[in-house]
Amino acid sequence: MICLDQMGPVAAKSYPGQHLVRTEPAEAPPRPAQRATQEIDYGRRGKGYIFGAFRPVTGEALTKDYLGRTITNWVDFLGHVEQWVPPEHERLYAIVDNLNVHRATDVLLFCLHHPRWEFVFQPKYAAYLNLIEPWWKTLRSLALKGRRFETWDEVVKAIEEATVYWNNHRHPYIWGRRRRHRPRRKSGIAALPKAA
């Protein structure tokens, strides 16, 4: 199984994070106990789309940048995914949403040319079923959060570095896994309240 989607449009601009991202260098150090804000940034310095493939079983990810979300770019990306997935996999189930680009005639021709592919379209209003969606959040956090980009090429470089970092530290993705800071529930019908 492989999850496919696009993230975007992604623009070369400032992205909010833990600390204030300044458009110009600060003249004086910030005063303590101020509320963190984001300076206004009219980021019209280039934009594009990030196409992604995610294998939840292994945690591997592939990203590729494109300037537009077109049928030609989507089929080109499918070709990259075909080369990326090892040939010993006899069937490839690709989870995608119902975007018209994903259902185009060129995609059908791609499927005829590559018989191991089978597309599974998720129901409308159920984006959470495609496991690449939570991974996009992780990628945004690794690549974009708290940074300012002057050009589209800087954004692409940050996305590529974040993808390499993720693949070096990857782990299988388990949908609905227990959150890190929530205590594990004890087995039984009900838990008794704790007496103070």
C-alpha positions as CSV (number, residue, x, y, z in Angstrom):
1,M,0.0,0.0,0.0
2,I,1.2,3.5,-0.9
3,C,-0.4,6.8,0.0
4,L,-0.2,9.6,-2.6
5,D,-1.2,13.2,-2.5
6,Q,-0.1,16.8,-3.1
7,M,0.8,19.5,-0.6
8,G,0.2,23.0,-1.7
9,P,0.3,25.5,-3.0
10,V,3.5,26.1,-0.9
11,A,4.8,29.6,-1.1
12,A,8.2,31.2,-0.5
13,K,7.3,33.2,2.6
14,S,7.6,33.2,6.4
15,Y,6.1,30.4,8.3
16,P,5.1,30.8,11.9
17,G,6.9,28.7,14.6
18,Q,7.9,28.8,18.2
19,H,9.9,32.0,17.8
20,L,9.2,35.2,15.9
21,V,10.3,35.1,12.3
22,R,11.6,38.5,11.4
23,T,11.5,40.0,7.9
24,E,14.4,42.3,8.8
25,P,17.2,41.9,11.4
26,A,16.1,43.1,14.9
27,E,17.7,46.4,16.0
28,A,17.4,45.7,19.7
29,P,16.9,42.4,21.6
30,P,13.2,41.7,22.3
31,R,11.8,42.5,25.7
32,P,11.0,39.6,27.9
33,A,7.4,38.4,28.5
34,Q,6.1,39.6,25.2
35,R,3.5,37.7,23.2
36,A,5.1,35.9,20.2
37,T,3.7,37.4,17.0
38,Q,4.4,37.0,13.3
39,E,5.5,39.9,11.3
40,I,3.5,40.6,8.2
41,D,5.0,39.0,5.2
42,Y,3.4,39.4,1.8
43,G,5.2,36.4,0.4
44,R,4.9,36.7,-3.4
45,R,8.3,35.2,-4.1
46,G,7.2,32.0,-5.9
47,K,5.0,29.0,-5.2
48,G,4.6,25.4,-6.2
49,Y,3.3,22.0,-5.2
50,I,5.0,19.2,-3.4
51,F,3.9,15.7,-4.6
52,G,4.4,13.0,-2.1
53,A,4.3,9.2,-1.7
54,F,4.3,7.5,1.7
55,R,4.6,3.8,2.6
56,P,3.0,3.4,6.1
57,V,4.4,-0.1,6.6
58,T,8.0,1.0,6.4
59,G,7.6,4.8,7.0
60,E,9.5,5.6,3.8
61,A,8.6,8.8,2.0
62,L,9.3,10.3,-1.4
63,T,8.7,14.0,-2.3
64,K,9.1,15.8,-5.6
65,D,8.5,19.4,-6.4
66,Y,6.4,20.8,-9.3
67,L,5.3,24.3,-10.3
68,G,1.8,23.2,-11.0
69,R,-0.8,20.6,-10.1
70,T,-1.4,19.2,-13.6
71,I,-2.1,15.9,-15.1
72,T,1.3,15.8,-16.8
73,N,3.1,16.4,-13.5
74,W,0.9,13.8,-11.7
75,V,1.8,11.1,-14.3
76,D,5.4,12.1,-14.2
77,F,5.3,11.7,-10.4
78,L,3.7,8.3,-10.7
79,G,6.7,7.3,-12.9
80,H,9.0,8.4,-10.1
81,V,7.0,6.3,-7.6
82,E,7.1,3.3,-10.0
83,Q,10.9,3.5,-9.9
84,W,11.0,4.1,-6.2
85,V,9.0,1.1,-5.1
86,P,11.0,-2.2,-5.4
87,P,9.9,-4.4,-8.3
88,E,9.3,-7.5,-6.1
89,H,6.0,-6.0,-5.0
90,E,3.5,-7.6,-7.3
91,R,0.6,-5.3,-6.5
92,L,0.6,-1.6,-5.6
93,Y,-2.5,-0.2,-4.0
94,A,-2.3,3.6,-4.3
95,I,-4.6,5.5,-1.9
96,V,-5.6,8.8,-3.5
97,D,-8.3,11.4,-3.1
98,N,-10.9,12.3,-5.7
99,L,-9.1,15.2,-7.4
100,N,-9.8,15.3,-11.1
101,V,-6.1,15.1,-11.9
102,H,-6.0,11.6,-10.2
103,R,-8.9,10.3,-12.4
104,A,-7.6,11.6,-15.8
105,T,-7.3,9.6,-18.9
106,D,-3.5,9.8,-18.8
107,V,-3.6,8.1,-15.3
108,L,-5.7,5.3,-16.8
109,L,-3.2,4.9,-19.5
110,F,-0.4,4.8,-16.9
111,C,-2.4,2.0,-15.1
112,L,-2.7,0.0,-18.4
113,H,1.1,0.4,-19.0
114,H,1.9,-0.6,-15.4
115,P,-0.5,-3.5,-14.5
116,R,0.7,-3.9,-10.9
117,W,-0.9,-0.5,-10.0
118,E,-4.4,-0.3,-8.6
119,F,-5.9,3.0,-7.4
120,V,-8.2,3.2,-4.4
121,F,-10.1,6.4,-4.1
122,Q,-11.0,7.5,-0.6
123,P,-14.5,8.7,0.1
124,K,-15.2,12.4,-0.1
125,Y,-14.9,14.3,3.2
126,A,-12.6,11.5,4.6
127,A,-9.1,12.9,4.1
128,Y,-8.0,11.3,7.4
129,L,-8.1,7.9,5.7
130,N,-5.1,8.8,3.5
131,L,-2.2,8.3,5.9
132,I,0.0,10.8,4.0
133,E,-2.1,13.6,5.5
134,P,-0.7,13.3,9.0
135,W,2.7,12.9,7.5
136,W,2.3,16.3,5.7
137,K,2.0,17.8,9.1
138,T,5.3,16.2,10.2
139,L,7.0,17.4,7.0
140,R,5.7,21.0,7.5
141,S,7.1,20.9,11.0
142,L,10.5,19.6,9.9
143,A,10.9,21.8,6.8
144,L,8.9,24.9,7.1
145,K,8.0,25.8,10.7
146,G,9.6,28.9,12.0
147,R,11.6,29.7,8.8
148,R,11.6,32.4,6.2
149,F,12.1,31.6,2.5
150,E,13.1,34.1,-0.2
151,T,12.8,31.8,-3.2
152,W,10.9,28.7,-4.3
153,D,14.3,26.9,-4.6
154,E,14.9,27.5,-0.9
155,V,11.6,25.8,-0.1
156,V,12.4,22.9,-2.3
157,K,15.8,22.4,-0.7
158,A,14.2,22.5,2.8
159,I,11.6,19.9,1.8
160,E,14.3,17.7,0.3
161,E,16.4,17.9,3.4
162,A,13.4,17.2,5.7
163,T,12.5,14.1,3.6
164,V,16.1,12.8,3.8
165,Y,16.0,13.4,7.5
166,W,12.7,11.6,7.8
167,N,13.9,8.6,5.8
168,N,17.0,8.3,7.9
169,H,14.9,8.2,11.1
170,R,11.7,6.6,9.7
171,H,9.5,4.2,11.6
172,P,6.3,2.4,10.6
173,Y,3.2,4.5,10.9
174,I,0.4,3.0,12.9
175,W,-2.9,4.8,12.4
176,G,-4.6,5.8,15.7
177,R,-1.5,5.0,17.8
178,R,-1.5,6.1,21.4
179,R,-0.3,9.6,21.9
180,R,3.1,9.9,23.6
181,H,2.0,11.8,26.7
182,R,-1.3,10.0,27.4
183,P,-1.2,7.3,30.0
184,R,-1.9,3.7,28.9
185,R,-5.4,2.6,29.9
186,K,-5.7,-0.3,32.3
187,S,-7.7,-3.3,31.2
188,G,-11.0,-3.8,32.8
189,I,-14.5,-2.6,32.5
190,A,-14.1,0.8,34.2
191,A,-11.4,2.5,36.2
192,L,-12.1,3.7,39.7
193,P,-11.6,7.4,40.4
194,K,-8.5,8.2,42.3
195,A,-9.1,9.4,45.9
196,A,-7.3,12.6,46.8
